[in-house]
Every structure is written in C-alpha cells, then in structure tokens.
Amino acid sequence: MQVQPYLMFNGRCEEALEFYKKTLGAQVTMLMRFSESPEPPPPGCAPVDGQKIMHSAFTVGESTVMASDGMTVDGKPVFQGVSLSLIAKDEAEAKRLFDGLGNGGQVQMPLGKTFFSPAFGVLADRFGVSWMVVVMHDAA
C-alpha cells in the first residue's frame, strides 16, 4: 500500500511541473490533457481550456506525486493543513532545495539548525504548496 499526494493547481499545473523538474530534478512519468480524455469529465471538474492537464504523475527521488489542473475550490488551489516533507542528504543539498523552492514563494521558517536536525525549514512555494526541508541527524 502507498499514500501519494495529489496536488490541484487550477491552470498552473504545467508551470508547476516545469518548476519541480528544474528545482527538484522531478521526472514526469505521466501526463494527460483534458482534450486527450476518452470521456468528457463531469461538470465542474475541468477547466475550459482542453490543453490544461487532467492528470499527471512525477517522481522526486523514490516518491511519486500526482497533479492536475482540475477540481479546485472557488477557482483557486488551496493547500492547507498539509506539507510535503523533503529529506535532503546533507546541509548543502537542503540549502539548494530550500532556496530553489523558495524562489517566488514565502519562507515560513528559515532553514536552520534545530534540536532534531542540522538543517530544517518550512516554506510555501510559488504555487502555495507547503514544503518542509529536513536533513535527518543520522544523514549528517
């Protein structure tokens, strides 16, 4: 069994995929546009633009994240109460990842040493997705 996050970007999914490819080295493993669907989506689940992304999957390291432009609340994505945790191998990698994800985003807790990690920080990226970047003690 696996649990995989599914992110809804309200028209910015393709931009997000490109950002995560550049910033995290993400690999897009699946992409289907609404215009490619064999069946029309249910009312209210799809943007007007058929070139928007109906479903995608990408990997970051060994993890899979799925993403779409559909099913947003009131026309805008809402990423509340959840953070994606990104485990870096060392402090240098944590800084690179944190700085990259923070480009155009908002730092909520600056990357720094804590009692549980040599490098830990929290931010919302330019799409509003919350990320926790951490180096585990045994990795340092």
N, CA, C and O atoms as CSV, one atom per row, in Angstrom:
chain,resi,resn,atom,element,x,y,z
A,1,MET,N,N,0.841,-1.170,0.000
A,1,MET,CA,C,0.000,0.000,0.000
A,1,MET,C,C,0.893,1.242,0.000
A,1,MET,O,O,1.962,1.257,0.610
A,2,GLN,N,N,0.435,2.269,-0.689
A,2,GLN,CA,C,1.140,3.543,-0.737
A,2,GLN,C,C,0.146,4.682,-0.562
A,2,GLN,O,O,-1.029,4.557,-0.908
A,3,VAL,N,N,0.627,5.782,-0.027
A,3,VAL,CA,C,-0.135,7.024,0.010
A,3,VAL,C,C,0.636,8.023,-0.824
A,3,VAL,O,O,1.816,8.265,-0.570
A,4,GLN,N,N,-0.014,8.605,-1.817
A,4,GLN,CA,C,0.653,9.558,-2.699
A,4,GLN,C,C,-0.137,10.857,-2.741
A,4,GLN,O,O,-1.353,10.833,-2.930
A,5,PRO,N,N,0.539,11.997,-2.566
A,5,PRO,CA,C,-0.175,13.273,-2.644
A,5,PRO,C,C,-0.671,13.553,-4.057
A,5,PRO,O,O,-0.039,13.171,-5.042
A,6,TYR,N,N,-1.823,14.231,-4.136
A,6,TYR,CA,C,-2.392,14.640,-5.424
A,6,TYR,C,C,-2.661,16.142,-5.316
A,6,TYR,O,O,-3.517,16.569,-4.541
A,7,LEU,N,N,-1.937,16.929,-6.084
A,7,LEU,CA,C,-1.996,18.383,-5.998
A,7,LEU,C,C,-2.823,18.954,-7.146
A,7,LEU,O,O,-2.673,18.534,-8.294
A,8,MET,N,N,-3.696,19.914,-6.833
A,8,MET,CA,C,-4.551,20.578,-7.828
A,8,MET,C,C,-4.066,22.012,-8.010
A,8,MET,O,O,-4.040,22.789,-7.056
A,9,PHE,N,N,-3.680,22.362,-9.244
A,9,PHE,CA,C,-3.023,23.640,-9.494
A,9,PHE,C,C,-3.865,24.690,-10.211
A,9,PHE,O,O,-3.362,25.783,-10.472
A,10,ASN,N,N,-5.112,24.410,-10.536
A,10,ASN,CA,C,-6.001,25.408,-11.139
A,10,ASN,C,C,-5.377,26.175,-12.301
A,10,ASN,O,O,-5.292,27.403,-12.278
A,11,GLY,N,N,-4.946,25.438,-13.309
A,11,GLY,CA,C,-4.431,26.093,-14.516
A,11,GLY,C,C,-2.929,26.309,-14.524
A,11,GLY,O,O,-2.386,26.749,-15.538
A,12,ARG,N,N,-2.236,26.014,-13.426
A,12,ARG,CA,C,-0.788,26.229,-13.372
A,12,ARG,C,C,-0.013,24.918,-13.245
A,12,ARG,O,O,1.166,24.932,-12.892
A,13,CYS,N,N,-0.653,23.802,-13.527
A,13,CYS,CA,C,-0.017,22.500,-13.359
A,13,CYS,C,C,1.221,22.347,-14.238
A,13,CYS,O,O,2.264,21.885,-13.773
A,14,GLU,N,N,1.108,22.729,-15.489
A,14,GLU,CA,C,2.261,22.585,-16.386
A,14,GLU,C,C,3.433,23.450,-15.901
A,14,GLU,O,O,4.585,23.018,-15.931
A,15,GLU,N,N,3.133,24.649,-15.463
A,15,GLU,CA,C,4.162,25.538,-14.901
A,15,GLU,C,C,4.790,24.897,-13.655
A,15,GLU,O,O,6.006,24.946,-13.476
A,16,ALA,N,N,3.961,24.299,-12.803
A,16,ALA,CA,C,4.457,23.636,-11.595
A,16,ALA,C,C,5.351,22.453,-11.954
A,16,ALA,O,O,6.406,22.266,-11.348
A,17,LEU,N,N,4.940,21.664,-12.927
A,17,LEU,CA,C,5.770,20.520,-13.339
A,17,LEU,C,C,7.140,20.976,-13.819
A,17,LEU,O,O,8.157,20.383,-13.457
A,18,GLU,N,N,7.169,22.022,-14.628
A,18,GLU,CA,C,8.457,22.548,-15.110
A,18,GLU,C,C,9.307,23.066,-13.949
A,18,GLU,O,O,10.517,22.844,-13.912
A,19,PHE,N,N,8.670,23.752,-13.010
A,19,PHE,CA,C,9.373,24.262,-11.834
A,19,PHE,C,C,9.968,23.113,-11.020
A,19,PHE,O,O,11.129,23.190,-10.616
A,20,TYR,N,N,9.207,22.061,-10.772
A,20,TYR,CA,C,9.699,20.934,-9.981
A,20,TYR,C,C,10.766,20.141,-10.737
A,20,TYR,O,O,11.673,19.583,-10.118
A,21,LYS,N,N,10.668,20.086,-12.056
A,21,LYS,CA,C,11.740,19.442,-12.838
A,21,LYS,C,C,13.050,20.201,-12.641
A,21,LYS,O,O,14.095,19.601,-12.388
A,22,LYS,N,N,12.983,21.515,-12.759
A,22,LYS,CA,C,14.178,22.353,-12.642
A,22,LYS,C,C,14.707,22.381,-11.202
A,22,LYS,O,O,15.913,22.265,-10.980
A,23,THR,N,N,13.818,22.533,-10.242
A,23,THR,CA,C,14.207,22.738,-8.850
A,23,THR,C,C,14.544,21.451,-8.110
A,23,THR,O,O,15.498,21.411,-7.332
A,24,LEU,N,N,13.768,20.400,-8.348
A,24,LEU,CA,C,13.917,19.156,-7.592
A,24,LEU,C,C,14.459,17.994,-8.415
A,24,LEU,O,O,14.716,16.917,-7.877
A,25,GLY,N,N,14.636,18.208,-9.724
A,25,GLY,CA,C,15.037,17.098,-10.581
A,25,GLY,C,C,13.900,16.122,-10.812
A,25,GLY,O,O,14.141,14.950,-11.100
A,26,ALA,N,N,12.659,16.589,-10.690
A,26,ALA,CA,C,11.489,15.725,-10.874
A,26,ALA,C,C,11.470,15.155,-12.289
A,26,ALA,O,O,11.928,15.789,-13.239
A,27,GLN,N,N,10.939,13.964,-12.404
A,27,GLN,CA,C,10.753,13.296,-13.685
A,27,GLN,C,C,9.251,13.097,-13.901
A,27,GLN,O,O,8.592,12.441,-13.095
A,28,VAL,N,N,8.713,13.656,-14.976
A,28,VAL,CA,C,7.296,13.470,-15.282
A,28,VAL,C,C,7.132,12.086,-15.903
A,28,VAL,O,O,7.741,11.782,-16.929
A,29,THR,N,N,6.307,11.251,-15.277
A,29,THR,CA,C,6.127,9.871,-15.737
A,29,THR,C,C,4.800,9.660,-16.455
A,29,THR,O,O,4.613,8.647,-17.130
A,30,MET,N,N,3.872,10.616,-16.315
A,30,MET,CA,C,2.580,10.509,-16.987
A,30,MET,C,C,1.983,11.902,-17.119
A,30,MET,O,O,2.071,12.713,-16.197
A,31,LEU,N,N,1.378,12.174,-18.266
A,31,LEU,CA,C,0.709,13.457,-18.479
A,31,LEU,C,C,-0.417,13.264,-19.484
A,31,LEU,O,O,-0.195,12.775,-20.592
A,32,MET,N,N,-1.642,13.656,-19.088
A,32,MET,CA,C,-2.790,13.605,-19.993
A,32,MET,C,C,-3.526,14.937,-19.893
A,32,MET,O,O,-3.839,15.412,-18.802
A,33,ARG,N,N,-3.789,15.520,-21.038
A,33,ARG,CA,C,-4.535,16.775,-21.094
A,33,ARG,C,C,-6.035,16.475,-21.165
A,33,ARG,O,O,-6.436,15.385,-21.572
A,34,PHE,N,N,-6.855,17.442,-20.768
A,34,PHE,CA,C,-8.304,17.241,-20.807
A,34,PHE,C,C,-8.762,16.910,-22.224
A,34,PHE,O,O,-9.691,16.122,-22.402
A,35,SER,N,N,-8.121,17.503,-23.238
A,35,SER,CA,C,-8.509,17.239,-24.626
A,35,SER,C,C,-8.198,15.808,-25.053
A,35,SER,O,O,-8.724,15.348,-26.066
A,36,GLU,N,N,-7.364,15.098,-24.311
A,36,GLU,CA,C,-6.979,13.724,-24.648
A,36,GLU,C,C,-7.834,12.676,-23.930
A,36,GLU,O,O,-7.651,11.479,-24.147
A,37,SER,N,N,-8.748,13.109,-23.094
A,37,SER,CA,C,-9.563,12.181,-22.321
A,37,SER,C,C,-10.500,11.406,-23.244
A,37,SER,O,O,-11.117,11.997,-24.130
A,38,PRO,N,N,-10.616,10.095,-23.051
A,38,PRO,CA,C,-11.552,9.314,-23.874
A,38,PRO,C,C,-13.011,9.592,-23.520
A,38,PRO,O,O,-13.903,9.281,-24.310
A,39,GLU,N,N,-13.271,10.173,-22.347
A,39,GLU,CA,C,-14.623,10.535,-21.934
A,39,GLU,C,C,-14.611,11.966,-21.413
A,39,GLU,O,O,-13.615,12.405,-20.838
A,40,PRO,N,N,-15.699,12.695,-21.606
A,40,PRO,CA,C,-15.734,14.055,-21.058
A,40,PRO,C,C,-15.744,14.013,-19.525
A,40,PRO,O,O,-16.380,13.141,-18.933
A,41,PRO,N,N,-15.046,14.948,-18.887
A,41,PRO,CA,C,-15.057,14.973,-17.421
A,41,PRO,C,C,-16.417,15.426,-16.893
A,41,PRO,O,O,-17.164,16.094,-17.608
A,42,PRO,N,N,-16.746,15.070,-15.652
A,42,PRO,CA,C,-18.014,15.516,-15.059
A,42,PRO,C,C,-18.072,17.038,-14.978
A,42,PRO,O,O,-17.028,17.685,-14.908
A,43,PRO,N,N,-19.262,17.619,-14.987
A,43,PRO,CA,C,-19.401,19.080,-14.892
A,43,PRO,C,C,-18.686,19.628,-13.658
A,43,PRO,O,O,-18.774,19.060,-12.570
A,44,GLY,N,N,-17.980,20.738,-13.846
A,44,GLY,CA,C,-17.291,21.397,-12.754
A,44,GLY,C,C,-15.925,20.835,-12.416
A,44,GLY,O,O,-15.243,21.364,-11.537
A,45,CYS,N,N,-15.508,19.767,-13.098
A,45,CYS,CA,C,-14.218,19.145,-12.779
A,45,CYS,C,C,-13.109,19.562,-13.730
A,45,CYS,O,O,-11.947,19.230,-13.497
A,46,ALA,N,N,-13.436,20.272,-14.781
A,46,ALA,CA,C,-12.429,20.574,-15.792
A,46,ALA,C,C,-12.410,22.056,-16.130
A,46,ALA,O,O,-13.446,22.720,-16.134
A,47,PRO,N,N,-11.205,22.567,-16.417
A,47,PRO,CA,C,-11.123,23.943,-16.916
A,47,PRO,C,C,-11.643,24.016,-18.343
A,47,PRO,O,O,-11.762,22.994,-19.019
A,48,VAL,N,N,-11.947,25.208,-18.796
A,48,VAL,CA,C,-12.459,25.407,-20.149
A,48,VAL,C,C,-11.402,25.035,-21.188
A,48,VAL,O,O,-11.738,24.489,-22.238
A,49,ASP,N,N,-10.158,25.317,-20.915
A,49,ASP,CA,C,-9.047,25.064,-21.834
A,49,ASP,C,C,-8.689,23.578,-21.843
A,49,ASP,O,O,-8.174,23.054,-20.855
A,50,GLY,N,N,-8.958,22.910,-22.945
A,50,GLY,CA,C,-8.681,21.486,-23.082
A,50,GLY,C,C,-7.210,21.135,-23.051
A,50,GLY,O,O,-6.863,19.966,-22.885
A,51,GLN,N,N,-6.326,22.125,-23.208
A,51,GLN,CA,C,-4.884,21.861,-23.146
A,51,GLN,C,C,-4.364,21.802,-21.715
A,51,GLN,O,O,-3.205,21.454,-21.486
A,52,LYS,N,N,-5.212,22.139,-20.758
A,52,LYS,CA,C,-4.810,22.040,-19.351
A,52,LYS,C,C,-4.671,20.567,-18.972
A,52,LYS,O,O,-5.193,19.689,-19.659
A,53,ILE,N,N,-3.973,20.309,-17.888
A,53,ILE,CA,C,-3.613,18.938,-17.514
A,53,ILE,C,C,-4.704,18.289,-16.668
A,53,ILE,O,O,-5.060,18.771,-15.593
A,54,MET,N,N,-5.217,17.186,-17.189
A,54,MET,CA,C,-6.230,16.408,-16.487
A,54,MET,C,C,-5.581,15.561,-15.397
A,54,MET,O,O,-6.085,15.485,-14.277
A,55,HIS,N,N,-4.460,14.925,-15.732
A,55,HIS,CA,C,-3.758,14.065,-14.771
A,55,HIS,C,C,-2.284,14.012,-15.137
A,55,HIS,O,O,-1.916,13.920,-16.308
A,56,SER,N,N,-1.455,14.072,-14.111
A,56,SER,CA,C,-0.023,13.868,-14.313
A,56,SER,C,C,0.537,13.175,-13.085
A,56,SER,O,O,-0.053,13.193,-12.004
A,57,ALA,N,N,1.681,12.571,-13.285
A,57,ALA,CA,C,2.429,11.968,-12.182
A,57,ALA,C,C,3.889,12.312,-12.397
A,57,ALA,O,O,4.389,12.305,-13.522
A,58,PHE,N,N,4.564,12.613,-11.294
A,58,PHE,CA,C,6.001,12.860,-11.383
A,58,PHE,C,C,6.690,12.264,-10.175
A,58,PHE,O,O,6.092,12.107,-9.111
A,59,THR,N,N,7.958,11.936,-10.358
A,59,THR,CA,C,8.731,11.381,-9.255
A,59,THR,C,C,9.768,12.397,-8.800
A,59,THR,O,O,10.336,13.145,-9.595
A,60,VAL,N,N,9.988,12.393,-7.506
A,60,VAL,CA,C,11.078,13.128,-6.883
A,60,VAL,C,C,11.796,12.084,-6.052
A,60,VAL,O,O,11.274,11.606,-5.045
A,61,GLY,N,N,13.006,11.732,-6.484
A,61,GLY,CA,C,13.690,10.624,-5.826
A,61,GLY,C,C,12.867,9.366,-5.994
A,61,GLY,O,O,12.548,8.969,-7.114
A,62,GLU,N,N,12.521,8.736,-4.876
A,62,GLU,CA,C,11.747,7.498,-4.915
A,62,GLU,C,C,10.249,7.721,-4.679
A,62,GLU,O,O,9.486,6.759,-4.592
A,63,SER,N,N,9.832,8.971,-4.579
A,63,SER,CA,C,8.433,9.283,-4.284
A,63,SER,C,C,7.688,9.733,-5.537
A,63,SER,O,O,8.254,10.370,-6.425
A,64,THR,N,N,6.411,9.386,-5.583
A,64,THR,CA,C,5.546,9.818,-6.678
A,64,THR,C,C,4.537,10.829,-6.148
A,64,THR,O,O,3.938,10.639,-5.089
A,65,VAL,N,N,4.362,11.905,-6.907
A,65,VAL,CA,C,3.364,12.920,-6.621
A,65,VAL,C,C,2.507,13.034,-7.875
A,65,VAL,O,O,3.026,12.987,-8.990
A,66,MET,N,N,1.203,13.183,-7.698
A,66,MET,CA,C,0.311,13.363,-8.832
A,66,MET,C,C,-0.208,14.792,-8.825
A,66,MET,O,O,-0.259,15.434,-7.776
A,67,ALA,N,N,-0.597,15.292,-10.002
A,67,ALA,CA,C,-1.026,16.684,-10.103
A,67,ALA,C,C,-1.994,16.867,-11.262
A,67,ALA,O,O,-2.008,16.087,-12.214
A,68,SER,N,N,-2.820,17.939,-11.155
A,68,SER,CA,C,-3.844,18.218,-12.153
A,68,SER,C,C,-4.200,19.698,-12.136
A,68,SER,O,O,-3.830,20.430,-11.218
A,69,ASP,N,N,-4.919,20.122,-13.159
A,69,ASP,CA,C,-5.495,21.462,-13.199
A,69,ASP,C,C,-6.962,21.447,-12.786
A,69,ASP,O,O,-7.583,22.507,-12.711
A,70,GLY,N,N,-7.529,20.286,-12.517
A,70,GLY,CA,C,-8.950,20.169,-12.225
A,70,GLY,C,C,-9.281,20.215,-10.750
A,70,GLY,O,O,-8.400,20.204,-9.891
A,71,MET,N,N,-10.580,20.268,-10.476
A,71,MET,CA,C,-11.160,20.144,-9.140
A,71,MET,C,C,-10.566,21.068,-8.086
A,71,MET,O,O,-10.076,20.603,-7.057
A,72,THR,N,N,-10.604,22.348,-8.330
A,72,THR,CA,C,-10.150,23.307,-7.327
A,72,THR,C,C,-11.347,23.961,-6.659
A,72,THR,O,O,-12.458,23.918,-7.187
A,73,VAL,N,N,-11.128,24.552,-5.526
A,73,VAL,CA,C,-12.187,25.189,-4.762
A,73,VAL,C,C,-12.262,26.666,-5.150
A,73,VAL,O,O,-11.268,27.387,-5.053
A,74,ASP,N,N,-13.436,27.114,-5.586
A,74,ASP,CA,C,-13.649,28.517,-5.946
A,74,ASP,C,C,-12.612,29.041,-6.939
A,74,ASP,O,O,-12.249,30.217,-6.897
A,75,GLY,N,N,-12.138,28.176,-7.829
A,75,GLY,CA,C,-11.229,28.617,-8.881
A,75,GLY,C,C,-9.805,28.868,-8.456
A,75,GLY,O,O,-9.028,29.418,-9.235
A,76,LYS,N,N,-9.429,28.486,-7.242
A,76,LYS,CA,C,-8.033,28.653,-6.867
A,76,LYS,C,C,-7.585,27.476,-6.007
A,76,LYS,O,O,-8.373,26.926,-5.237
A,77,PRO,N,N,-6.319,27.094,-6.141
A,77,PRO,CA,C,-5.839,25.969,-5.347
A,77,PRO,C,C,-5.752,26.336,-3.869
A,77,PRO,O,O,-5.424,27.468,-3.512
A,78,VAL,N,N,-6.048,25.366,-3.029
A,78,VAL,CA,C,-5.954,25.555,-1.591
A,78,VAL,C,C,-5.096,24.422,-1.035
A,78,VAL,O,O,-5.490,23.256,-1.077
A,79,PHE,N,N,-3.944,24.767,-0.526
A,79,PHE,CA,C,-3.041,23.785,0.069
A,79,PHE,C,C,-2.929,24.117,1.559
A,79,PHE,O,O,-1.994,24.802,1.974
A,80,GLN,N,N,-3.870,23.637,2.353
A,80,GLN,CA,C,-3.873,23.932,3.781
A,80,GLN,C,C,-3.833,22.651,4.583
A,80,GLN,O,O,-4.428,21.640,4.210
A,81,GLY,N,N,-3.115,22.715,5.703
A,81,GLY,CA,C,-3.092,21.592,6.621
A,81,GLY,C,C,-2.218,20.437,6.193
A,81,GLY,O,O,-2.264,19.368,6.803
A,82,VAL,N,N,-1.419,20.630,5.150
A,82,VAL,CA,C,-0.561,19.564,4.648
A,82,VAL,C,C,0.747,20.163,4.177
A,82,VAL,O,O,0.765,21.237,3.575
A,83,SER,N,N,1.843,19.472,4.448
A,83,SER,CA,C,3.152,19.860,3.918
A,83,SER,C,C,3.797,18.630,3.298
A,83,SER,O,O,3.645,17.516,3.799
A,84,LEU,N,N,4.509,18.840,2.218
A,84,LEU,CA,C,5.319,17.772,1.659
A,84,LEU,C,C,6.679,17.864,2.339
A,84,LEU,O,O,7.273,18.940,2.404
A,85,SER,N,N,7.166,16.746,2.842
A,85,SER,CA,C,8.436,16.714,3.549
A,85,SER,C,C,9.515,16.195,2.603
A,85,SER,O,O,9.404,15.103,2.045
A,86,LEU,N,N,10.546,16.995,2.438
A,86,LEU,CA,C,11.631,16.676,1.511
A,86,LEU,C,C,12.883,16.405,2.335
A,86,LEU,O,O,13.403,17.310,2.986
A,87,ILE,N,N,13.369,15.166,2.311
A,87,ILE,CA,C,14.532,14.786,3.108
A,87,ILE,C,C,15.784,14.918,2.252
A,87,ILE,O,O,15.957,14.207,1.262
A,88,ALA,N,N,16.654,15.843,2.653
A,88,ALA,CA,C,17.905,16.102,1.937
A,88,ALA,C,C,19.022,15.252,2.534
A,88,ALA,O,O,18.976,14.889,3.710
A,89,LYS,N,N,20.025,14.936,1.716
A,89,LYS,CA,C,21.118,14.083,2.193
A,89,LYS,C,C,22.087,14.831,3.101
A,89,LYS,O,O,22.725,14.221,3.959
A,90,ASP,N,N,22.206,16.153,2.921
A,90,ASP,CA,C,23.119,16.933,3.750
A,90,ASP,C,C,22.688,18.399,3.742
A,90,ASP,O,O,21.740,18.774,3.052
A,91,GLU,N,N,23.387,19.210,4.509
A,91,GLU,CA,C,23.002,20.612,4.650
A,91,GLU,C,C,23.111,21.384,3.334
A,91,GLU,O,O,22.287,22.256,3.056
A,92,ALA,N,N,24.115,21.070,2.533
A,92,ALA,CA,C,24.281,21.764,1.245
A,92,ALA,C,C,23.099,21.473,0.326
A,92,ALA,O,O,22.573,22.379,-0.321
A,93,GLU,N,N,22.685,20.213,0.269
A,93,GLU,CA,C,21.534,19.867,-0.565
A,93,GLU,C,C,20.265,20.514,-0.009
A,93,GLU,O,O,19.430,20.998,-0.774
A,94,ALA,N,N,20.114,20.524,1.319
A,94,ALA,CA,C,18.944,21.151,1.930
A,94,ALA,C,C,18.880,22.626,1.547
A,94,ALA,O,O,17.806,23.127,1.215
A,95,LYS,N,N,19.995,23.320,1.586
A,95,LYS,CA,C,20.026,24.745,1.238
A,95,LYS,C,C,19.649,24.948,-0.228
A,95,LYS,O,O,18.867,25.840,-0.555
A,96,ARG,N,N,20.210,24.114,-1.110
A,96,ARG,CA,C,19.910,24.228,-2.540
A,96,ARG,C,C,18.419,24.009,-2.800
A,96,ARG,O,O,17.798,24.776,-3.536
A,97,LEU,N,N,17.845,22.970,-2.199
A,97,LEU,CA,C,16.430,22.659,-2.387
A,97,LEU,C,C,15.543,23.748,-1.776
A,97,LEU,O,O,14.569,24.177,-2.395
A,98,PHE,N,N,15.879,24.190,-0.576
A,98,PHE,CA,C,15.098,25.213,0.112
A,98,PHE,C,C,15.111,26.515,-0.679
A,98,PHE,O,O,14.067,27.134,-0.885
A,99,ASP,N,N,16.301,26.930,-1.121
A,99,ASP,CA,C,16.410,28.163,-1.898
A,99,ASP,C,C,15.653,28.063,-3.220
A,99,ASP,O,O,14.995,29.017,-3.634
A,100,GLY,N,N,15.745,26.907,-3.882
A,100,GLY,CA,C,15.044,26.715,-5.153
A,100,GLY,C,C,13.543,26.755,-4.988
A,100,GLY,O,O,12.851,27.443,-5.738
A,101,LEU,N,N,13.027,26.020,-4.006
A,101,LEU,CA,C,11.582,26.001,-3.770
A,101,LEU,C,C,11.083,27.364,-3.288
A,101,LEU,O,O,9.947,27.748,-3.568
A,102,GLY,N,N,11.929,28.085,-2.570
A,102,GLY,CA,C,11.543,29.388,-2.038
A,102,GLY,C,C,11.546,30.505,-3.060
A,102,GLY,O,O,11.026,31.589,-2.791
A,103,ASN,N,N,12.126,30.261,-4.241
A,103,ASN,CA,C,12.174,31.272,-5.299
A,103,ASN,C,C,10.755,31.607,-5.753
A,103,ASN,O,O,10.110,30.809,-6.432
A,104,GLY,N,N,10.278,32.781,-5.378
A,104,GLY,CA,C,8.913,33.191,-5.706
A,104,GLY,C,C,7.897,32.745,-4.679
A,104,GLY,O,O,6.703,33.009,-4.825
A,105,GLY,N,N,8.362,32.069,-3.636
A,105,GLY,CA,C,7.467,31.587,-2.591
A,105,GLY,C,C,7.591,32.406,-1.325
A,105,GLY,O,O,8.027,33.557,-1.353
A,106,GLN,N,N,7.202,31.802,-0.211
A,106,GLN,CA,C,7.231,32.502,1.073
A,106,GLN,C,C,7.814,31.588,2.147
A,106,GLN,O,O,7.288,30.508,2.416
A,107,VAL,N,N,8.910,32.040,2.755
A,107,VAL,CA,C,9.541,31.282,3.834
A,107,VAL,C,C,8.692,31.438,5.088
A,107,VAL,O,O,8.348,32.551,5.486
A,108,GLN,N,N,8.359,30.311,5.704
A,108,GLN,CA,C,7.577,30.318,6.938
A,108,GLN,C,C,8.463,30.070,8.156
A,108,GLN,O,O,8.192,30.583,9.241
A,109,MET,N,N,9.515,29.286,7.975
A,109,MET,CA,C,10.534,29.060,8.998
A,109,MET,C,C,11.856,28.931,8.269
A,109,MET,O,O,12.045,27.972,7.520
A,110,PRO,N,N,12.779,29.863,8.461
A,110,PRO,CA,C,14.049,29.818,7.739
A,110,PRO,C,C,14.796,28.512,7.989
A,110,PRO,O,O,14.678,27.914,9.059
A,111,LEU,N,N,15.553,28.082,7.008
A,111,LEU,CA,C,16.361,26.876,7.127
A,111,LEU,C,C,17.426,27.109,8.185
A,111,LEU,O,O,18.175,28.084,8.109
A,112,GLY,N,N,17.499,26.230,9.159
A,112,GLY,CA,C,18.487,26.368,10.220
A,112,GLY,C,C,18.566,25.125,11.078
A,112,GLY,O,O,17.796,24.179,10.911
A,113,LYS,N,N,19.503,25.147,11.992
A,113,LYS,CA,C,19.740,24.026,12.900
A,113,LYS,C,C,18.626,23.989,13.947
A,113,LYS,O,O,18.203,25.023,14.463
A,114,THR,N,N,18.160,22.770,14.248
A,114,THR,CA,C,17.169,22.557,15.303
A,114,THR,C,C,17.668,21.428,16.198
A,114,THR,O,O,18.699,20.818,15.914
A,115,PHE,N,N,16.951,21.153,17.263
A,115,PHE,CA,C,17.351,20.050,18.144
A,115,PHE,C,C,17.244,18.691,17.443
A,115,PHE,O,O,17.887,17.729,17.864
A,116,PHE,N,N,16.437,18.604,16.376
A,116,PHE,CA,C,16.232,17.327,15.695
A,116,PHE,C,C,16.904,17.236,14.323
A,116,PHE,O,O,16.880,16.183,13.686
A,117,SER,N,N,17.503,18.342,13.871
A,117,SER,CA,C,18.099,18.334,12.530
A,117,SER,C,C,19.186,19.402,12.408
A,117,SER,O,O,19.060,20.489,12.974
A,118,PRO,N,N,20.252,19.090,11.668
A,118,PRO,CA,C,21.252,20.124,11.385
A,118,PRO,C,C,20.738,21.180,10.406
A,118,PRO,O,O,21.314,22.264,10.306
A,119,ALA,N,N,19.643,20.866,9.673
A,119,ALA,CA,C,19.045,21.823,8.735
A,119,ALA,C,C,17.571,21.478,8.549
A,119,ALA,O,O,17.228,20.404,8.054
A,120,PHE,N,N,16.704,22.410,8.956
A,120,PHE,CA,C,15.260,22.231,8.815
A,120,PHE,C,C,14.641,23.591,8.523
A,120,PHE,O,O,15.001,24.595,9.138
A,121,GLY,N,N,13.703,23.613,7.571
A,121,GLY,CA,C,12.987,24.844,7.262
A,121,GLY,C,C,11.653,24.544,6.606
A,121,GLY,O,O,11.442,23.450,6.081
A,122,VAL,N,N,10.755,25.516,6.637
A,122,VAL,CA,C,9.411,25.360,6.080
A,122,VAL,C,C,9.113,26.551,5.182
A,122,VAL,O,O,9.427,27.691,5.524
A,123,LEU,N,N,8.507,26.280,4.034
A,123,LEU,CA,C,8.141,27.349,3.108
A,123,LEU,C,C,6.950,26.940,2.276
A,123,LEU,O,O,6.618,25.759,2.173
A,124,ALA,N,N,6.313,27.931,1.686
A,124,ALA,CA,C,5.284,27.691,0.674
A,124,ALA,C,C,5.898,28.115,-0.653
A,124,ALA,O,O,6.392,29.236,-0.777
A,125,ASP,N,N,5.874,27.236,-1.641
A,125,ASP,CA,C,6.464,27.589,-2.930
A,125,ASP,C,C,5.558,28.574,-3.676
A,125,ASP,O,O,4.520,28.978,-3.152
A,126,ARG,N,N,5.938,28.954,-4.872
A,126,ARG,CA,C,5.185,29.970,-5.635
A,126,ARG,C,C,3.761,29.549,-5.977
A,126,ARG,O,O,2.954,30.379,-6.393
A,127,PHE,N,N,3.449,28.277,-5.806
A,127,PHE,CA,C,2.101,27.774,-6.087
A,127,PHE,C,C,1.269,27.627,-4.817
A,127,PHE,O,O,0.082,27.308,-4.877
A,128,GLY,N,N,1.905,27.862,-3.665
A,128,GLY,CA,C,1.216,27.739,-2.389
A,128,GLY,C,C,1.388,26.389,-1.722
A,128,GLY,O,O,0.844,26.167,-0.640
A,129,VAL,N,N,2.138,25.473,-2.346
A,129,VAL,CA,C,2.379,24.156,-1.760
A,129,VAL,C,C,3.382,24.317,-0.615
A,129,VAL,O,O,4.439,24.924,-0.787
A,130,SER,N,N,3.044,23.771,0.544
A,130,SER,CA,C,3.917,23.840,1.714
A,130,SER,C,C,4.939,22.707,1.677
A,130,SER,O,O,4.600,21.548,1.434
A,131,TRP,N,N,6.195,23.068,1.924
A,131,TRP,CA,C,7.308,22.111,1.938
A,131,TRP,C,C,8.069,22.236,3.242
A,131,TRP,O,O,8.320,23.342,3.722
A,132,MET,N,N,8.436,21.099,3.812
A,132,MET,CA,C,9.376,21.044,4.922
A,132,MET,C,C,10.639,20.399,4.374
A,132,MET,O,O,10.601,19.268,3.887
A,133,VAL,N,N,11.743,21.102,4.449
A,133,VAL,CA,C,13.029,20.550,4.017
A,133,VAL,C,C,13.811,20.196,5.272
A,133,VAL,O,O,13.954,21.019,6.177
A,134,VAL,N,N,14.317,18.970,5.322
A,134,VAL,CA,C,14.980,18.487,6.535
A,134,VAL,C,C,16.154,17.583,6.193
A,134,VAL,O,O,16.120,16.836,5.215
A,135,VAL,N,N,17.186,17.665,7.009
A,135,VAL,CA,C,18.290,16.707,6.985
A,135,VAL,C,C,18.139,15.895,8.270
A,135,VAL,O,O,18.066,16.458,9.362
A,136,MET,N,N,18.093,14.594,8.135
A,136,MET,CA,C,17.963,13.752,9.319
A,136,MET,C,C,19.318,13.705,10.026
A,136,MET,O,O,20.359,13.751,9.371
A,137,HIS,N,N,19.312,13.614,11.357
A,137,HIS,CA,C,20.558,13.625,12.128
A,137,HIS,C,C,21.543,12.566,11.662
A,137,HIS,O,O,22.734,12.849,11.540
A,138,ASP,N,N,21.072,11.353,11.401
A,138,ASP,CA,C,21.983,10.284,11.007
A,138,ASP,C,C,22.527,10.469,9.591
A,138,ASP,O,O,23.486,9.799,9.207
A,139,ALA,N,N,21.919,11.378,8.805
A,139,ALA,CA,C,22.402,11.664,7.449
A,139,ALA,C,C,23.532,12.676,7.466
A,139,ALA,O,O,24.262,12.787,6.481
A,140,ALA,N,N,23.702,13.424,8.561
A,140,ALA,CA,C,24.715,14.479,8.623
A,140,ALA,C,C,26.081,13.931,8.984
A,140,ALA,O,O,27.046,14.689,9.078
